[in-house]
Amino acid sequence: MSMTYITKKHDYAATLDEKEPSEDQKSASVKNLLVRTTKLTTVTIKLYRLMVFVRLTIFVLFFKWRVSTALTVISDGTTTARAMWTMSIAGELWFALMWVLDQLPKMQPVRRTVYVTALEEPRLPTMDVFVTTTDPEKEPPLVTVNTILSILAADYPPDKLTCYVSDDGGALLTREAVAHAACFARLWVPFCRKHGVEPRNPEAYFCPGVKARVVSRADYMGRSWPELARDRRRVRREYEELRLRIDALHAGDVRPQQWSRGTAENHAGVVEVLVGPPGSTPELGVSDLLDLSSVDVRVPAVVYMCREKRHGRVHHRKAGAMNALLRTSAVLSNAPFILNLDCDHYVNNSQALRAGVCLMLDRGGSNVAFVQFPQRFDGVDPADRYANHNRVFFDCTELGLDGLQGPIYVGTGCMFRRAALYNADPPLWRPHGGDRDAGKDVATEADKFGISTPFLGSVRAALGLNRSEQWNTTTKPPRSFDGAAVGEATALVSCGYEDRTAWGRDIGWIYGTVTEDVATGFCMHRRGWRSAYCATAPDAFRGTAPINLTDRLHQVLRWAAGSLEIFFSRNNALLAGARLHPLQRLAYLNTTVYPFTSIFLLLYCLLPAIPLVTRSASASAFSVTMPPSGTYMGFVAALMLTLAMVAVLEVRWSGITLGEWWRNEQFWMVSATSAYAAAVVQVALKVSAGKEIAFKLTSKQRASSPGGGVKERFAELYAVRWTVLMVPTAVVLAVNVMSMAAAVQEGRWRKGPAAVLAMAFNAWVVVHLHPFALGLMGRWSKTLSPLLLLVVGFTVLSLCFVLHLHML
């Protein structure tokens, strides 16, 4: 019998520290060093910086020559020629600007090594974990249940941890599933502590995927192997019964009554304590199933929350739910730190919470507003066709920003300082003598925080603790889960509480955009806070990603539209004050304007190729009538060569692979010709006509059972679901394929460098859109894709040979 993901606790911590418990770690414990930050100064990163500046120099020289040449041609050309030259230079300038905005902020990367074993237990502060869910159809309750169980079983003192679950749809099904999870946690949490199992998500532990690490009897160093095998069988049987109960709820009597408090958009607010806070003294347990006589059986507190919604009220989507959680937790536990997780992102590393706390408590950590963990995903196809892992952003861009003011907040897997969410200034920018008056005038700021006296008292306490930093000691903020506190929390989640306050503008998560994460992180950086990036081994959290093309495009559309909303709001990076680092400003500017790239890219991909396909008389107006000069060819060669060198060096210092970088480039092309363009249209309608952007929730359905075959596990990858987002990309693909065919048929490829460059550009577009073509083919792509490539290649070679013989 093989056991999965079973390791000893201290061995697991050693992998988190990225080293064996050696002299460095022992000295870290002596010096009370929690985090070691190392600037990347290797030869690779130095060459990378050099090549970036070399390419910038080539850009300057190229555009100086390009503009002077264009002015000469435009002065003697037609109106159409002037328009085409202007569009061409504007597009080239835009692409160059976007490349500069992307590269410059990444030139000061740092790596952080976290020493969780050096963090003494009494120093651990209390922590609130927020889990958000909305629709039980798109976000299955079983997925939410496993996330909650992984949080409750995390390696953190149970009396210092509280899990809050926000059910924004008010579904009775979700509430019942959470209640069942709280009951099962009384068995699952002690089992995890007793045997040190990893990961502490029952579904991932009992039903691992094909890449799960298997630990044999010889590797296991915990308690006796027979006892583990016996306990595992018993706990797994109980978990299977839990699954059956939740499935019965989903399909049975509860399903028709799931909106028992009303409807998804019209229901009352509810705050319910499902598991009360445990005591501070360990409790040894007694169980009929397991021997828990030497195991602490305490379970962290669990609170279920459903905020009030009414017709005609604006509820601000996820940002509104997060702010309701922020107020609810303030009057119950009021922990100084908050961990934000989506319902499908479970704790994969039981010591991840300690790792984030290390970055907050380390020297200089008082200026850190949030710690962002990279997003990792289960269930993605091995080839990662649609770049779901997004390793270029998480392992390169976020790593580079960590050397500036910190990484961008990306919605989940992020640990916050509560005071930073209350619009407090960081210590670096705090006025002299401000500590003495910390939180004194909060009571007079009801117009910002609301009129709740208990909540204003909790805000005063949070800001006071932040300034005096008493939470570094054994002193804990008072926690109250009695009826009065729960009643006050229920009043705080009413839909009218935020009226005429600063919630969503200066306090809490920011409103006005579907990407509230980027806007919220930006506001903290603008106030002078910094953030930190924490990549652990094994991964801290793991979630699910949409592997279907349509779902993926809708996800990218939401991100792109939200970014443009931020650009046209008061949170524009160009309007930020002096506290924002200049390169950090460039990073945020890049994050909010990148969808505009679609305008120029669609023009570049379509206008030169359409006349070649239609053979219209106006083809000369769209094409170059004379061969490119040697200067132009030299600049193109230099730019392409430096681009390739920068990409290779970037891959080397960031640790990603060339395949991951190439997948990112391909899906950038797919997104830029589809979702980005739709985002520009949506935001243009909102700015000009006030039409609100429709929000489509990403489905959190897992592809299928992890134990199934490859075809069953990745069935969603081959499902074709038509959407209007596919139209522009399909047109671009068809036009460029036909342009290549026309060029081969007419022998245009033999007519000089200009024709060769045109065909090379067509091929560049087609190769980049290859994943999109596979998505349109659906299940046929599994068998026909390699065959089609061979047939097309052979056909092209044959045509070229026949045409060559004909011209002799």
C-alpha positions in Angstrom: 0.0 0.0 0.0 1.5 3.4 -1.0 0.8 6.6 1.0 0.7 10.0 -0.6 2.1 13.3 0.6 3.2 12.1 4.0 6.2 13.8 5.5 7.5 14.7 8.9 6.6 18.2 10.0 10.2 19.5 10.6 11.4 18.0 7.3 8.6 19.9 5.6 9.7 23.1 7.2 13.2 22.6 6.0 12.0 22.6 2.4 10.2 25.8 3.0 13.4 27.4 4.1 14.9 26.2 0.8 17.8 24.6 2.8 18.5 21.8 5.2 18.6 22.9 8.9 22.2 23.9 8.6 24.6 26.5 10.2 22.8 29.3 8.4 19.5 28.4 9.8 20.9 27.9 13.3 22.6 31.3 13.2 19.3 32.7 12.0 17.6 31.4 15.1 20.3 32.9 17.3 20.1 36.3 15.6 16.3 36.2 15.4 16.6 36.6 11.6 13.3 35.6 10.0 13.9 36.6 6.4 17.1 36.9 4.3 16.8 39.1 1.3 19.4 38.7 -1.5 19.7 41.1 -4.5 20.3 39.2 -7.7 23.7 40.4 -8.9 24.8 37.4 -11.0 26.4 37.6 -14.4 23.1 36.7 -16.0 21.2 39.6 -14.4 24.1 42.0 -15.3 24.0 40.9 -18.9 20.2 41.2 -18.8 20.4 44.8 -17.7 23.1 45.6 -20.3 21.0 44.1 -23.1 17.9 46.0 -22.0 19.9 49.3 -22.3 21.4 48.2 -25.6 18.0 47.6 -27.0 16.8 51.0 -25.7 19.6 52.6 -27.5 18.8 50.8 -30.7 15.1 51.9 -30.3 16.2 55.6 -30.1 18.4 55.4 -33.1 15.8 53.4 -35.1 12.9 55.9 -34.4 15.2 58.8 -35.2 15.9 57.3 -38.6 12.3 56.1 -39.0 10.7 59.4 -38.4 13.1 61.3 -40.6 12.5 58.8 -43.5 8.7 59.0 -42.9 8.7 62.8 -43.2 10.4 62.6 -46.5 8.0 60.0 -47.9 4.9 61.6 -46.5 5.7 65.0 -48.0 5.5 63.5 -51.6 2.9 60.7 -50.9 -0.9 60.4 -51.2 -3.3 60.7 -48.3 -3.6 57.0 -48.0 0.2 56.6 -47.8 0.4 59.4 -45.2 -2.2 57.6 -43.1 -0.4 54.2 -43.4 3.0 55.7 -42.5 1.5 57.5 -39.5 -0.3 54.4 -38.3 2.9 52.3 -38.8 5.1 54.7 -36.8 2.5 55.1 -34.1 2.2 51.3 -33.7 5.9 50.9 -33.5 6.2 53.6 -30.9 3.4 52.0 -28.8 5.0 48.5 -29.0 8.3 50.0 -28.0 6.7 51.9 -25.1 5.0 48.7 -23.8 8.2 46.8 -24.0 10.0 49.5 -22.0 7.2 49.6 -19.4 7.4 45.9 -19.0 11.2 45.6 -18.7 12.4 48.5 -16.7 10.5 47.6 -13.4 12.0 44.1 -13.5 15.7 45.1 -13.4 16.2 45.0 -9.6 14.9 41.5 -8.6 15.5 40.1 -5.1 15.0 36.6 -3.6 13.8 36.1 0.0 14.6 33.1 2.1 12.2 32.6 5.0 13.3 30.9 8.2 10.0 29.8 9.8 11.9 27.7 12.4 13.4 30.9 13.8 9.9 32.3 14.5 9.1 31.6 18.1 5.6 30.4 18.9 4.7 33.3 21.4 5.5 35.9 18.7 2.8 34.6 16.3 0.0 37.1 16.1 -3.7 36.3 15.6 -4.9 35.9 12.0 -8.2 36.1 10.2 -8.6 34.1 7.0 -11.2 35.3 4.5 -12.8 32.8 2.0 -15.2 34.1 -0.5 -17.8 32.2 -2.6 -20.8 33.3 -4.6 -22.5 30.8 -6.8 -22.7 27.1 -5.7 -23.2 26.1 -9.3 -20.0 27.6 -10.6 -18.1 27.2 -7.3 -19.0 23.7 -6.0 -19.5 23.5 -2.2 -17.1 20.5 -2.1 -14.3 22.7 -3.4 -15.1 25.4 -0.8 -15.2 22.7 1.9 -11.7 21.4 1.1 -10.3 24.9 1.2 -11.8 25.5 4.6 -10.5 22.2 6.0 -7.0 23.0 4.7 -7.1 26.3 6.5 -8.3 24.8 9.8 -5.5 22.2 9.6 -2.7 24.7 8.9 0.3 24.6 11.2 -0.8 27.6 13.3 -2.0 28.0 16.9 -5.7 27.2 16.7 -6.5 29.9 19.4 -4.9 32.5 17.1 -6.7 31.6 13.9 -10.2 32.3 12.7 -11.7 31.3 9.4 -14.4 33.5 7.9 -16.5 32.2 5.0 -18.5 34.8 2.9 -21.4 33.3 1.0 -22.3 36.3 -1.2 -25.2 34.4 -2.9 -26.9 33.6 0.4 -27.3 29.9 -0.6 -28.5 27.5 2.0 -26.6 24.8 0.2 -23.3 26.6 0.9 -24.1 27.2 4.5 -25.0 23.5 5.1 -21.8 22.4 3.3 -19.7 24.7 5.5 -21.4 23.4 8.6 -20.6 19.8 7.6 -17.0 20.8 7.0 -16.9 22.3 10.5 -18.0 18.9 12.0 -15.6 16.9 9.9 -12.7 19.2 10.9 -12.9 17.8 14.5 -11.5 14.6 13.0 -9.5 15.9 10.1 -7.5 18.5 12.0 -6.2 16.2 14.8 -5.4 13.5 12.2 -3.2 16.0 10.3 -1.5 17.1 13.5 -0.9 13.5 14.6 0.8 12.3 11.4 2.0 15.6 9.9 0.3 14.9 6.5 0.7 17.1 3.5 -1.2 18.7 1.8 -4.0 19.2 4.4 -6.7 19.3 1.7 -8.6 16.0 2.0 -9.4 15.8 -1.7 -5.8 16.4 -2.7 -4.5 14.1 0.0 -6.8 11.1 -0.7 -7.3 11.6 -4.4 -4.0 13.0 -5.8 -3.3 13.5 -9.5 -0.9 11.6 -11.6 2.0 13.8 -10.5 1.4 13.2 -6.8 4.6 12.4 -4.8 4.3 8.9 -3.3 6.1 8.3 0.0 6.9 4.7 0.8 7.2 3.0 4.2 11.0 3.6 4.2 10.5 7.4 3.7 8.0 7.8 6.4 9.5 9.1 9.7 6.4 9.9 11.8 4.5 7.5 14.0 4.3 3.8 13.4 3.3 2.9 9.9 0.5 0.4 10.8 -1.1 3.1 12.9 -0.9 5.6 10.1 -2.4 3.1 7.6 -5.3 2.3 10.0 -6.0 6.0 10.8 -5.9 6.9 7.1 -8.4 4.3 6.1 -10.8 5.4 8.8 -10.5 9.1 8.1 -10.8 8.5 4.3 -14.0 6.5 5.0 -15.4 9.5 7.0 -14.4 11.9 4.2 -16.2 9.8 1.6 -19.3 10.0 3.7 -18.8 13.8 3.9 -18.7 13.9 0.1 -21.8 11.8 -0.2 -23.7 14.1 2.2 -22.6 17.2 0.3 -23.6 15.6 -3.1 -26.9 14.7 -1.6 -27.4 18.3 -0.5 -26.5 19.5 -3.9 -28.9 17.2 -5.7 -31.6 16.7 -3.0 -34.1 18.7 -1.0 -31.8 21.6 -0.2 -31.2 22.4 -3.9 -34.7 23.8 -4.7 -34.5 25.8 -1.4 -31.0 27.1 -1.8 -32.1 30.7 -1.8 -34.0 30.3 1.4 -33.4 33.9 2.5 -34.7 35.2 -0.8 -32.7 35.3 -4.0 -29.1 35.6 -4.9 -29.6 39.4 -5.3 -32.2 40.0 -2.6 -31.6 38.4 0.8 -31.0 39.3 4.4 -27.7 39.4 6.1 -26.5 36.6 8.4 -23.5 36.2 10.7 -23.2 32.8 12.4 -20.5 31.3 14.5 -20.3 27.6 13.5 -17.2 26.8 15.6 -16.4 28.9 18.6 -12.9 30.1 19.5 -10.9 27.4 21.4 -9.0 28.1 24.6 -5.3 28.9 24.8 -4.4 25.6 26.5 -4.0 22.4 24.4 -6.7 19.8 24.8 -6.0 16.1 24.4 -8.9 14.3 22.8 -10.8 11.0 22.9 -12.2 9.4 19.8 -13.8 6.1 18.8 -12.0 6.2 15.5 -8.5 7.4 16.3 -6.1 7.4 19.2 -5.9 11.1 20.1 -4.7 10.8 23.6 -1.5 12.7 22.9 -2.9 15.0 20.2 -4.2 18.6 20.5 -7.7 18.4 19.2 -8.6 22.1 19.3 -10.1 23.5 16.0 -9.9 27.2 15.0 -13.1 29.2 15.0 -15.3 29.2 11.9 -17.7 32.1 11.1 -20.2 32.0 8.3 -21.3 35.3 6.8 -23.8 36.3 4.2 -24.1 40.1 3.6 -27.5 41.7 3.0 -28.4 42.4 -0.6 -31.5 44.3 -1.9 -32.8 45.2 -5.4 -31.8 48.6 -6.5 -28.6 48.7 -4.4 -25.1 48.5 -5.8 -23.2 45.7 -4.1 -19.7 46.1 -5.6 -19.2 42.4 -6.3 -16.2 40.7 -4.5 -14.9 44.0 -3.2 -18.1 44.6 -1.3 -18.0 41.1 0.2 -14.4 41.6 1.3 -15.3 44.9 3.0 -18.2 43.2 4.8 -15.8 40.5 6.0 -13.4 43.2 7.2 -16.0 44.8 9.4 -17.4 41.5 10.6 -14.0 40.2 11.7 -13.2 43.5 13.4 -15.9 43.2 16.0 -15.3 39.5 16.6 -11.6 38.7 16.4 -9.9 41.9 15.1 -6.7 40.1 14.2 -3.9 42.4 13.0 -3.3 40.2 9.9 -5.7 39.0 7.3 -5.2 36.2 4.7 -7.4 36.4 1.6 -8.2 33.2 -0.3 -10.6 32.3 -3.1 -12.9 29.4 -2.4 -10.8 27.2 -4.7 -7.4 28.1 -3.4 -6.5 25.6 -0.6 -3.5 25.7 1.7 -1.0 23.4 0.1 1.9 24.1 2.5 0.8 23.9 6.2 3.5 26.4 7.2 2.6 29.1 4.6 0.8 31.3 7.2 4.0 31.3 9.3 6.1 32.2 6.2 3.9 35.2 5.5 4.0 36.4 9.2 7.9 36.2 9.0 7.9 38.8 6.3 5.6 41.0 8.4 7.6 40.7 11.6 11.1 40.8 10.2 13.2 43.9 10.5 11.7 46.6 8.3 8.5 44.5 8.0 6.4 47.2 9.7 6.3 49.0 6.4 4.9 45.9 4.6 1.2 46.2 3.8 0.7 42.8 2.2 2.6 39.7 1.3 1.7 38.2 -2.1 2.2 34.5 -2.7 2.4 33.2 -6.3 -0.6 31.5 -7.7 -0.2 27.8 -8.6 -2.8 25.6 -10.1 -4.0 22.0 -10.3 -5.7 20.4 -13.2 -3.9 22.3 -16.0 -3.1 20.3 -19.1 0.6 19.2 -19.3 1.3 21.5 -22.3 -0.4 24.5 -20.6 -1.9 25.4 -23.9 -3.4 28.7 -22.7 -0.6 29.8 -20.3 -2.8 29.2 -17.2 0.3 28.9 -14.9 1.3 32.5 -16.0 4.9 31.8 -14.8 6.3 34.8 -16.6 4.2 37.2 -14.5 4.5 35.4 -11.1 8.2 34.2 -11.3 9.6 37.1 -13.3 7.5 40.3 -13.1 6.4 39.9 -9.5 9.9 38.9 -8.5 11.4 41.9 -10.2 8.9 44.3 -8.5 9.9 42.8 -5.1 13.1 44.8 -5.5 11.2 48.1 -5.8 8.1 48.8 -3.7 6.8 45.3 -3.9 4.7 43.0 -6.1 1.1 43.8 -7.3 -1.8 42.3 -5.4 -3.5 39.7 -7.6 -6.7 38.8 -5.8 -5.9 35.6 -3.8 -3.1 34.1 -1.8 -2.3 37.5 -0.1 -1.7 38.3 3.5 -2.7 41.9 4.6 -2.0 44.2 7.5 -5.4 45.3 8.8 -4.1 48.8 9.6 -3.1 49.3 5.9 -6.7 48.5 4.8 -7.9 51.2 7.2 -6.0 53.9 5.2 -3.2 54.2 7.8 0.2 55.6 6.9 3.2 53.3 7.1 5.8 54.0 9.8 8.2 55.4 7.1 5.8 58.3 6.3 4.1 58.6 9.7 4.3 62.1 11.2 6.6 62.6 14.1 4.8 62.1 17.4 1.9 60.4 15.6 2.2 57.3 17.7 1.0 59.0 20.9 -2.3 60.0 19.2 -2.8 56.7 17.4 -6.4 56.0 16.8 -7.6 59.0 19.0 -9.8 60.7 16.4 -11.2 57.5 14.8 -14.4 58.0 16.9 -14.9 61.4 15.3 -14.5 59.9 11.7 -17.9 58.1 11.5 -18.3 59.7 8.0 -15.4 57.5 6.9 -15.9 54.2 8.8 -19.6 54.3 9.6 -21.6 54.9 12.8 -21.0 51.6 14.6 -19.4 52.4 18.0 -18.0 48.9 18.6 -16.5 48.9 15.1 -14.9 52.3 15.6 -13.5 50.9 18.8 -12.0 48.0 17.0 -10.5 50.3 14.4 -8.9 52.4 17.2 -7.5 49.2 18.7 -6.1 48.0 15.4 -4.4 51.3 14.6 -3.0 51.5 18.1 -1.6 48.0 18.0 -0.1 48.7 14.6 1.7 51.8 15.9 2.8 50.4 19.2 3.4 46.9 17.7 2.3 45.2 20.9 1.1 42.3 18.7 4.7 41.2 18.5 4.5 40.0 22.1 2.2 37.5 23.8 -0.5 40.2 24.1 -3.5 39.3 21.9 -6.3 41.6 20.8 -9.5 40.8 22.7 -11.9 38.4 20.9 -15.6 38.3 21.5 -18.0 35.8 19.9 -21.0 36.4 22.2 -24.5 37.2 21.1 -24.0 41.0 21.3 -20.9 40.9 19.1 -22.6 38.6 16.5 -25.6 41.0 16.5 -23.3 44.0 15.9 -21.5 42.1 13.1 -24.9 41.4 11.5 -25.7 45.1 11.5 -22.3 45.8 9.9 -23.1 43.6 6.8 -26.4 45.5 6.0 -26.5 46.9 2.5 -26.9 50.5 3.8 -24.1 50.6 6.3 -21.6 52.0 3.8 -23.8 54.9 2.6 -22.0 58.3 2.9 -18.8 56.7 4.1 -15.3 56.2 2.6 -15.6 52.4 2.2 -14.4 51.4 -1.3 -12.8 54.8 -1.9 -10.2 55.1 0.9 -11.1 52.3 3.3 -10.9 48.6 2.6 -11.0 47.1 -0.9 -11.5 49.6 -3.7 -14.7 49.9 -5.7 -15.3 51.0 -9.3 -13.5 48.2 -11.1 -13.9 44.5 -11.6 -10.2 44.1 -10.7 -10.4 45.4 -7.2 -7.2 43.6 -6.3 -4.9 45.8 -8.5 -6.7 49.0 -7.4 -6.4 48.1 -3.7 -2.7 47.2 -3.8 -2.1 50.4 -5.8 -3.7 52.6 -3.1 -1.5 51.0 -0.5 1.6 51.6 -2.5 0.5 55.1 -3.3 0.3 55.8 0.5 3.9 54.7 0.9 3.4 51.1 2.0 5.5 48.4 0.4 4.7 44.7 -0.3 6.7 41.5 -0.3 6.8 38.4 -2.5 6.9 35.0 -0.8 7.5 31.9 -3.0 7.7 28.8 -0.9 8.6 25.2 -1.6 6.2 23.3 -1.7 3.8 25.9 -3.0 1.9 27.8 -0.4 -1.5 27.6 -2.0 -2.9 25.9 -5.1 -6.1 26.5 -6.9 -8.0 25.7 -10.1 -7.7 27.5 -13.5 -10.1 27.5 -16.5 -8.5 25.3 -19.2 -11.4 25.8 -21.7 -10.6 28.4 -24.3 -13.9 30.3 -23.9 -13.6 30.4 -20.1 -10.0 31.5 -20.3 -10.8 34.3 -22.7 -13.7 35.6 -20.5 -11.2 35.6 -17.5 -8.7 37.6 -19.5 -11.5 39.9 -20.7 -12.5 40.7 -17.1 -8.8 41.4 -16.1 -8.3 43.7 -19.2 -11.5 45.6 -18.7 -10.8 46.1 -15.0 -7.3 47.4 -15.8 -8.7 50.0 -18.2 -11.3 51.0 -15.6 -8.5 51.8 -13.2 -6.7 53.8 -15.9 -9.8 56.0 -16.3 -10.3 56.4 -12.6 -8.8 58.5 -9.7 -6.4 55.6 -9.2 -4.4 56.2 -12.4 -0.7 55.7 -11.8 0.1 59.0 -13.5 -1.8 60.8 -10.8 -0.1 59.1 -7.8 1.9 61.2 -5.4 5.6 61.2 -4.6 5.5 58.2 -2.3 5.2 55.8 -5.2 8.5 54.6 -6.6 9.1 55.9 -10.2 9.6 52.3 -11.5 6.7 51.1 -9.5 4.6 53.8 -11.2 5.7 52.4 -14.6 4.7 48.9 -13.6 1.2 50.1 -12.6 0.9 52.1 -15.8 1.8 49.0 -17.8 -0.8 47.0 -15.8 -3.6 49.5 -16.7 -2.9 50.4 -20.4 -1.8 47.1 -21.9 -5.2 46.3 -23.5 -4.7 49.3 -25.9 -2.1 47.1 -27.6 -5.0 45.3 -29.4 -5.8 48.4 -31.5 -2.4 48.5 -33.2 -1.9 44.7 -33.3 -5.2 44.1 -35.1 -4.3 46.8 -37.7 -0.8 45.3 -38.2 -2.2 41.8 -38.6 -5.0 42.7 -41.0 -4.3 45.7 -43.1 -1.1 44.6 -44.9 -2.5 41.1 -45.5 -6.0 41.9 -46.8 -5.0 43.3 -50.2 -2.7 40.3 -50.7 -5.7 38.0 -50.2 -8.2 40.0 -52.2 -5.7 41.1 -54.9 -7.3 44.5 -55.0 -6.0 47.3 -57.1 -5.2 49.3 -53.9 -2.6 46.8 -52.8 0.2 49.3 -53.6 -1.3 51.6 -51.0 -0.8 49.0 -48.2 2.5 47.5 -49.2 6.0 48.8 -49.7 6.5 49.6 -53.4 10.3 49.5 -53.1 12.6 47.0 -51.4 13.6 47.8 -47.8 16.9 49.5 -47.4 19.9 48.0 -45.9 19.5 50.4 -42.9 16.0 49.1 -42.2 17.1 45.5 -42.5 20.0 46.2 -40.1 17.7 47.8 -37.5 15.2 44.9 -37.8 18.0 42.3 -37.4 19.4 44.2 -34.4 16.1 44.6 -32.7 15.1 40.9 -33.2 18.5 39.7 -32.0 18.5 41.9 -28.8 14.9 40.8 -28.1 15.9 37.2 -28.3 18.9 37.8 -26.0 16.8 39.7 -23.5 14.3 36.8 -23.5 16.9 34.1 -23.0 18.6 36.0 -20.1 15.2 36.8 -18.5 14.4 33.1 -18.6 17.8 32.3 -17.0 17.6 34.7 -14.0 13.9 34.1 -13.3 14.1 30.3 -13.3 11.2 29.8 -15.8 11.7 27.6 -18.9 11.8 28.6 -22.5 8.6 26.6 -23.1 6.7 28.6 -20.5 8.0 31.8 -21.9 6.9 30.8 -25.4 3.4 29.7 -24.2 3.1 33.2 -22.6 4.0 34.8 -25.9 1.5 32.7 -27.8 -1.4 33.4 -25.5 -0.5 37.1 -25.4 -1.2 37.1 -29.1 -4.5 35.3 -28.7 -5.6 37.6 -25.9 -4.5 40.8 -27.7 -6.5 40.0 -30.8 -9.6 39.0 -28.8 -10.2 39.8 -25.1 -8.1 43.0 -25.1 -10.0 44.4 -28.0 -13.4 43.6 -26.4 -12.2 45.2 -23.2 -11.3 48.4 -25.0 -14.8 48.5 -26.5 -16.5 47.8 -23.2 -14.6 50.5 -21.3 -15.1 53.0 -24.2 -18.9 52.4 -23.8 -18.7 52.8 -20.1 -16.7 56.1 -20.3 -18.8 57.6 -23.1 -22.3 56.2 -22.4 -22.1 55.0 -18.8 -22.8 51.4 -19.7 -21.6 49.2 -16.8 -19.3 46.2 -17.6 -21.0 42.8 -17.2 -19.2 40.6 -14.7 -19.0 36.8 -15.5 -17.8 34.6 -12.7 -15.1 32.2 -13.5 -16.2 28.6 -13.0 -14.3 26.8 -10.3 -15.5 23.3 -11.5 -12.7 20.9 -11.5 -12.0 19.2 -14.8 -13.0 15.8 -13.6 -12.0 13.2 -11.0 -8.2 13.2 -10.5 -8.2 9.5 -10.7 -9.6 9.3 -14.3 -7.6 9.0 -17.5 -6.0 11.8 -19.4 -9.0 12.1 -21.7 -11.5 12.4 -18.9 -9.3 14.7 -16.7 -8.8 17.2 -19.5 -12.2 16.9 -21.3 -12.8 20.6 -20.8 -9.7 21.5 -22.8 -11.3 20.0 -25.9 -14.8 21.4 -25.5 -15.6 24.1 -28.1 -18.0 26.8 -26.8 -18.6 29.5 -29.2 -18.2 33.1 -28.1 -18.0 36.4 -29.9 -14.5 36.9 -28.5 -13.2 34.3 -31.0 -14.3 36.3 -34.1 -11.4 38.8 -34.4 -8.8 36.2 -33.7 -10.3 33.8 -36.2 -10.4 36.5 -38.8 -6.7 37.3 -38.2 -5.7 33.7 -38.4 -7.7 33.1 -41.7 -6.4 36.2 -43.4 -2.8 35.5 -42.6 -3.1 31.8 -43.7 -4.7 32.9 -47.0 -2.0 35.6 -47.5 0.7 32.9 -47.1 -1.1 30.6 -49.5 -1.5 33.4 -52.1 2.2 34.3 -51.8 3.2 30.7 -52.4 0.8 30.3 -55.3 2.0 33.4 -57.1 5.6 32.8 -56.3 5.7 36.1 -54.5 8.3 34.7 -52.1 10.9 34.9 -55.0 10.3 38.6 -55.6 12.8 40.1 -53.2 13.3 40.9 -49.5 10.0 42.8 -49.1 8.0 39.8 -50.1 10.0 37.5 -47.9 9.5 39.8 -44.9 5.8 39.9 -45.6 5.6 36.1 -45.6 7.7 35.9 -42.5 5.3 38.2 -40.7 2.3 36.1 -41.8 4.1 33.0 -40.5 4.9 34.8 -37.2 1.2 35.5 -36.7 0.1 32.0 -37.6 2.6 30.3 -35.3 1.6 32.5 -32.4 -2.1 31.7 -32.9 -1.5 27.9 -33.0 -3.0 27.3 -29.6 -6.1 29.2 -30.7 -6.4 27.0 -33.8 -6.2 23.9 -31.6 -8.9 25.3 -29.4 -11.2 25.7 -32.4 -10.5 22.2 -33.5 -11.7 20.7 -30.2 -11.2 17.0 -30.0 -9.8 16.8 -33.5 -6.7 18.6 -32.3 -5.7 15.5 -30.3 -5.1 13.5 -33.5 -5.0 15.9 -36.4 -2.8 18.6 -35.2 0.6 16.9 -35.8 -0.8 15.4 -39.0 -2.0 18.7 -40.3 1.3 20.3 -39.7 3.1 17.6 -41.7 0.6 17.8 -44.5 0.7 21.6 -44.7 4.5 21.6 -44.6 4.7 18.9 -47.3 2.2 20.8 -49.5 4.0 24.1 -49.2 7.3 22.4 -50.2 5.7 20.6 -53.1 4.1 23.9 -54.4 7.4 25.7 -54.1 9.2 22.9 -56.1 6.6 22.9 -58.8 6.6 26.6 -59.2 10.4 26.6 -59.3 10.4 24.1 -62.2 7.7 26.1 -64.0 9.8 29.2 -63.9 12.9 27.6 -65.3 
